[in-house]
Amino acid sequence: MMYAREKEITKAILKESFDMWNDIVEIDVAIVGAGPSGLTCARYLAKEGFKVVVFERHLAFGGGTWGGGMGFPYIVVEEEAKNLLEECGVKLKKHGKYYVADSVEVPAKLAVAAIDAGAKILTGIVVEDLIVRENKVNGVVINSYAIEKAGLHIDPLAIESKVVVDATGHDATVVNTLVRKNKNVDLKVLGESSMWAEKGENQLLENTKEVYPNLFVCGMAANAVFGGYRMGAIFGGMYISGKLCAEKIIKKLKNE
Ligand code: 48F
C-alpha cells in the first residue's frame, strides 16, 4: 500500500516553498516574462553561474509561442537562430530560406534548457512594480496572479536583484510601470508599430539594451518601448534578443 499522509504532504510542500523563497529574496537577475526571449535570456545567464529567476504571470511558461500563427501550430525562425534552438534539442525543418519548428515543442524545450542550466521559473507570479532607489532599479515587487485576478487588496512582497529584465512582450509592462510611477524617469514608451517582419526583427537587436540603470529590455518589449515594428509568427529575433540581452548583462555584472 502506498503511504500518503495529508499533514506530511502539506509539510513537504510548505518546507520546500519557504526554503526556495528564502533563497531567492536576493538574486542577480529577475527576468519578467517566460516567453521566448525571457527563457533564452535566463538560460544564458544561468549557464554563466548567475542566480536567475523568471517571474511569469500565467501558470504556463512560453508566452506567445504555443499557438504558432493564428492557431496553426508552427513557428518560423531564421538561419541565424538555428543553432540556438538546436542547442536546446529543438527539431527544425528547412523551408525555403527559413526553418519551421513545432510551436509546442519550442517553449517546452527552451524551458527545460533554462531550468537545466540553473534558472528558476516561477509561474503564477506577477511583477506589479519595481524597487527604485536613487534613480536605479533594485528589484521587483511581486504578487500572486490569483490575487491580482481576484482584485483583492493584498500587499505585495519584493525581491532584490542587481538587474531586472523586461521580457513581457507587446505590453512592455515593466517599463510602462517604471515610467508611470516615477515622474522623473526620462523615458517615453512609444508602443509597437504595425507589421513589417524583416525590419522588426532587425530593430529588435538594436533595441535590446539597458533602458534605465539596471533595467534591460529584450524581445517584443524592446520594440514596444522604442516604437519598432511587430513581426508576427517569426521568432528568430526573440531568441537572439534574449541571448544578446544576457551577454550585455554578463558584461555589466562582471565589470562591477
Ligand atoms: O509575449 P511573450 O511571448 O514575449 P516575447 O518573449 O515574445 C514575443 C512573441 O511571443 C510573439 C512575437 C513573435 O514575433 O511577437 O508575440 O517578447 O511573453 C511575455 C510573457 O510575459 C508575461 C506574459 O504572461 C507572457 O508569458 N508577463 C507580462 N507581463 C508580466 C508577465 C508581468 N507584469 N509579470 C509577470 N509576467
Residues whose N, C-alpha, C, O or C-beta is under 5 A from the ligand:
A	BS01	48F	V32 G33 A34 G35 P36 S37 G38 F55 E56 R57 H58 G62 G63 G64 T65 I125 V126 V127 A167 T168 G169 H170 T173 C218 G219 M220 A221 M231 G232 A233 I234 F235 M238
